[in-house]
Amino acid sequence: MKPIEIIIAAINHIETHLGTSLALEKVARRLGYSRYYLHHLFTQTVGVPMHVYIQRRRLTEAARQLVYSELPILEIALQSGYESQQAFAVIFKAMYKFPPGRFRQNREFYPLQMRFEVKAPVHDMHLTVKRSADSLIRPARKEDTTAWMHLVRLVVDGFPCLNETEHAATLQKYIARQHAFIMKEKNSAIGIMMLSPASGNIDFLGIHPFYRHGGIMQTHLAKAMSVMTGHQVISTTTYRRGDRADTGHRRTLTAFGFTGGEHLVEFGYPTQKMFLPNTHVF
């Protein structure tokens, strides 16, 4: 199989066996590949190691059950692959910031990890030269909504408490003001960004996992700086240091020169403001 076909097969197997043992070695044996090869390929393609994806998917489906079903918490814990309610409660609180019972009372579901969906055909373009990518970023249009929302589902791990319905509605307002930007390869979005020029804030920035190792993030940050030239610094928010729900987004921002600012609580979730001088040179 082609590499992407291996990933599709792995995802299909994981999604139909979320409540059972899903050790990397077991999945690799099932697919007929080495443990090392599958780990490397999965991490490179999906953006997180397989065990992290599995954990986040299990907790996402458990959160869905807590909000939309009346199943006992113990039963949800067992269905999610945990041996006890206590073990489930510890990791659930670490990731969702509320114990399962309190999360159920709040009745506000949001995903940690959506099922990773690959749109075919998958292309091998990896833009690394900044000037070649600049021209591909443009203001988003209404007809970009489907591609935009598909990418939102792939990068939802970077945005605590993201409500997909609310995001889609907000997107239309940003499009109308020409404050939403998109980069596409054929019909697929590989980078999306919402800006608030008045405040100098990046309200949303998502890069397709396939392109996180190229110059796409750098190109989007440069675009944000060029749009918000009236501000000495640009800002965004992300996870606080040490948050177990963070799959590396804070580390990425830090690597590009962002520094930490004040702690915030957004939609009940602890986050932190991050700042980048508008004179920063990558």
C-alpha positions in Angstrom: 0.0 0.0 0.0 1.0 3.6 -0.5 1.9 5.5 2.7 -1.4 7.3 2.8 -3.3 4.1 2.3 -1.5 2.7 5.3 -2.7 5.6 7.4 -6.3 5.3 6.2 -6.2 1.6 7.1 -4.8 2.4 10.5 -7.4 5.1 11.2 -10.2 2.8 10.1 -8.9 0.0 12.4 -8.5 2.4 15.4 -12.0 4.0 14.9 -13.7 0.6 14.9 -11.8 -0.7 18.0 -11.6 2.4 20.3 -12.9 0.4 23.2 -10.4 -2.4 22.9 -6.6 -2.8 23.2 -4.9 -0.7 20.6 -1.2 -1.0 21.3 1.0 0.2 18.5 2.6 -3.2 18.0 -0.8 -4.8 17.7 -2.0 -2.4 15.1 1.2 -2.7 13.2 1.0 -6.4 13.2 -2.6 -6.2 12.0 -1.5 -4.1 9.0 1.6 -6.0 8.3 4.2 -3.3 9.0 6.9 -2.8 11.5 6.1 -1.0 14.7 8.8 1.6 14.0 7.7 2.3 10.5 4.0 2.7 11.5 4.9 5.0 14.4 7.0 7.3 12.2 4.5 7.4 9.3 1.5 8.0 11.6 3.2 10.8 13.5 4.4 12.5 10.4 1.0 12.3 8.7 -1.5 12.9 11.5 0.7 15.2 13.5 0.7 13.3 16.8 1.9 9.7 17.7 -0.7 7.0 17.5 -1.1 6.5 21.2 -1.8 10.2 21.6 -4.4 10.1 18.8 -6.1 7.1 20.4 -6.2 8.6 23.8 -7.7 11.9 22.5 -10.2 10.1 20.4 -11.3 7.9 23.3 -11.7 10.9 25.5 -13.6 12.9 22.9 -16.1 10.1 22.4 -16.4 9.7 26.2 -17.1 13.5 26.5 -19.8 13.1 23.8 -21.4 10.3 25.8 -21.3 12.3 29.0 -23.2 15.2 27.4 -25.5 13.3 25.1 -26.3 10.1 26.9 -27.3 9.0 30.4 -24.9 6.1 30.5 -23.2 5.7 34.0 -19.7 7.2 34.1 -18.3 3.7 35.0 -19.7 2.3 31.8 -18.4 5.1 29.7 -15.0 4.6 31.3 -14.9 0.9 30.5 -16.1 1.5 26.9 -13.3 4.0 26.5 -10.7 1.3 27.3 -10.0 2.3 31.0 -10.0 -0.4 33.7 -11.6 1.8 36.4 -13.7 4.9 36.8 -10.9 6.5 38.8 -8.2 6.0 36.1 -10.7 7.5 33.6 -11.5 10.4 35.8 -7.9 11.4 36.4 -7.0 11.6 32.7 -10.3 13.1 31.7 -9.8 16.0 34.2 -6.2 16.5 33.0 -7.4 16.9 29.4 -10.8 18.5 29.8 -10.1 20.5 33.0 -13.3 19.2 34.7 -14.0 15.8 36.3 -16.5 13.7 34.3 -19.4 14.4 36.6 -19.0 18.2 36.4 -18.4 18.0 32.6 -21.8 16.2 32.3 -23.5 18.8 34.4 -22.1 21.6 32.2 -23.7 20.0 29.1 -21.2 21.6 26.7 -19.4 19.1 24.5 -16.3 19.9 22.5 -13.8 17.6 20.9 -10.2 17.1 21.7 -9.6 15.1 18.5 -11.9 14.6 15.6 -11.5 11.5 13.4 -8.6 12.2 11.0 -10.1 12.3 7.5 -7.8 12.2 4.5 -9.2 13.8 1.3 -8.0 12.1 -1.8 -6.0 12.7 -3.8 -3.2 13.7 -1.4 -0.5 15.8 -3.0 3.2 16.0 -2.1 3.6 19.8 -2.4 5.6 21.1 0.6 6.2 24.8 0.2 9.5 25.9 1.9 10.4 29.0 0.0 8.6 31.9 1.6 8.2 34.1 -1.5 6.6 31.2 -3.5 4.0 30.7 -0.8 3.1 34.3 -0.2 1.1 34.6 -3.4 -1.0 31.6 -2.4 -2.5 33.3 0.7 -5.6 35.2 -0.2 -8.8 36.5 1.6 -11.2 33.6 2.1 -14.5 33.6 0.2 -17.8 32.0 1.0 -17.1 29.2 -1.4 -14.1 28.3 0.6 -16.2 27.4 3.7 -16.3 23.6 3.1 -12.5 23.4 2.6 -12.0 25.7 5.6 -14.2 23.6 7.9 -12.5 20.4 6.8 -9.2 21.8 8.0 -10.7 23.0 11.2 -11.6 19.4 12.0 -8.0 18.3 11.4 -6.5 21.0 13.6 -9.1 21.1 16.4 -6.5 19.8 18.9 -5.0 23.3 18.9 -8.1 25.1 20.0 -9.7 24.4 23.4 -13.5 24.5 23.5 -13.9 25.0 19.8 -17.5 24.9 18.8 -17.8 24.0 15.2 -21.2 25.5 14.6 -20.2 28.8 16.2 -16.9 28.8 14.3 -18.7 28.4 10.9 -21.0 31.3 11.7 -18.1 33.5 12.9 -16.1 32.7 9.8 -18.7 34.3 7.6 -18.3 37.6 9.5 -14.6 37.5 9.1 -15.0 36.8 5.4 -17.3 39.8 5.0 -14.6 42.0 6.5 -11.8 40.3 4.5 -10.1 39.4 7.8 -10.1 35.6 7.0 -7.2 34.2 4.9 -6.7 30.9 3.3 -4.0 29.0 1.5 -5.2 26.1 -0.7 -3.6 23.3 -2.8 -6.2 22.6 -5.5 -9.4 22.2 -3.6 -7.9 21.5 -0.1 -7.1 24.1 2.5 -3.6 23.8 3.9 -3.6 27.0 6.0 -6.4 29.1 7.5 -6.2 32.3 9.6 -8.6 34.8 11.1 -7.2 38.2 12.1 -8.4 41.2 14.2 -6.4 44.1 12.7 -7.9 46.6 15.3 -6.4 44.7 18.2 -3.4 43.1 16.4 -4.6 39.6 17.4 -4.5 36.3 15.4 -7.9 34.8 16.4 -7.4 31.5 14.6 -4.5 29.9 12.8 -4.5 26.3 11.5 -1.9 24.6 9.4 -2.6 21.2 7.8 -0.6 18.5 9.5 1.0 17.5 6.2 2.6 21.0 5.9 3.7 21.8 9.4 7.3 21.0 8.6 7.5 23.4 5.7 7.4 27.2 5.6 3.6 27.5 5.7 3.4 28.6 9.3 6.1 31.2 8.8 4.3 32.5 5.7 1.0 32.9 7.6 2.8 34.8 10.4 4.5 37.1 7.9 1.1 37.8 6.4 -0.4 38.6 9.8 2.4 41.0 10.4 1.9 42.7 7.1 -1.8 43.1 7.6 -1.4 44.5 11.2 1.5 46.9 10.6 0.0 49.5 12.9 0.8 47.3 16.0 4.2 46.9 17.5 3.4 43.4 18.5 0.9 40.8 17.3 -0.7 38.4 19.7 -2.6 35.1 19.9 -3.7 32.7 22.7 -2.8 29.1 23.3 -2.5 26.5 26.0 -0.7 27.3 29.2 2.7 25.8 29.9 2.3 22.1 30.9 -1.2 21.6 29.7 -1.5 17.9 28.9 -4.1 18.6 26.2 -1.5 20.5 24.2 -0.1 18.4 21.3 2.7 20.9 20.6 1.0 24.2 19.6 2.6 26.3 22.3 6.0 24.9 21.5 5.5 25.8 17.8 4.6 29.4 18.7 7.6 29.7 21.0 9.9 28.3 18.3 8.7 31.2 16.0 9.5 33.8 18.6 6.3 34.2 20.6 6.7 34.9 24.3 4.2 34.4 27.1 2.0 37.1 28.5 -1.0 37.2 30.9 -3.0 34.1 31.8 -6.6 34.1 30.6 -9.7 32.0 31.0 -11.6 31.6 27.7 -14.9 29.8 27.6 -14.0 28.4 31.1 -10.6 27.0 29.8 -7.2 28.2 31.1 -5.1 29.8 28.3 -2.3 32.2 27.9 -1.7 35.3 25.7 1.4 35.1 23.5 3.2 38.0 21.8 5.5 38.4 18.8 7.2 41.7 18.0 6.0 43.0 14.6 9.6 43.6 13.7 10.5 40.0 14.2 12.6 38.4 11.4 12.2 34.7 10.8 
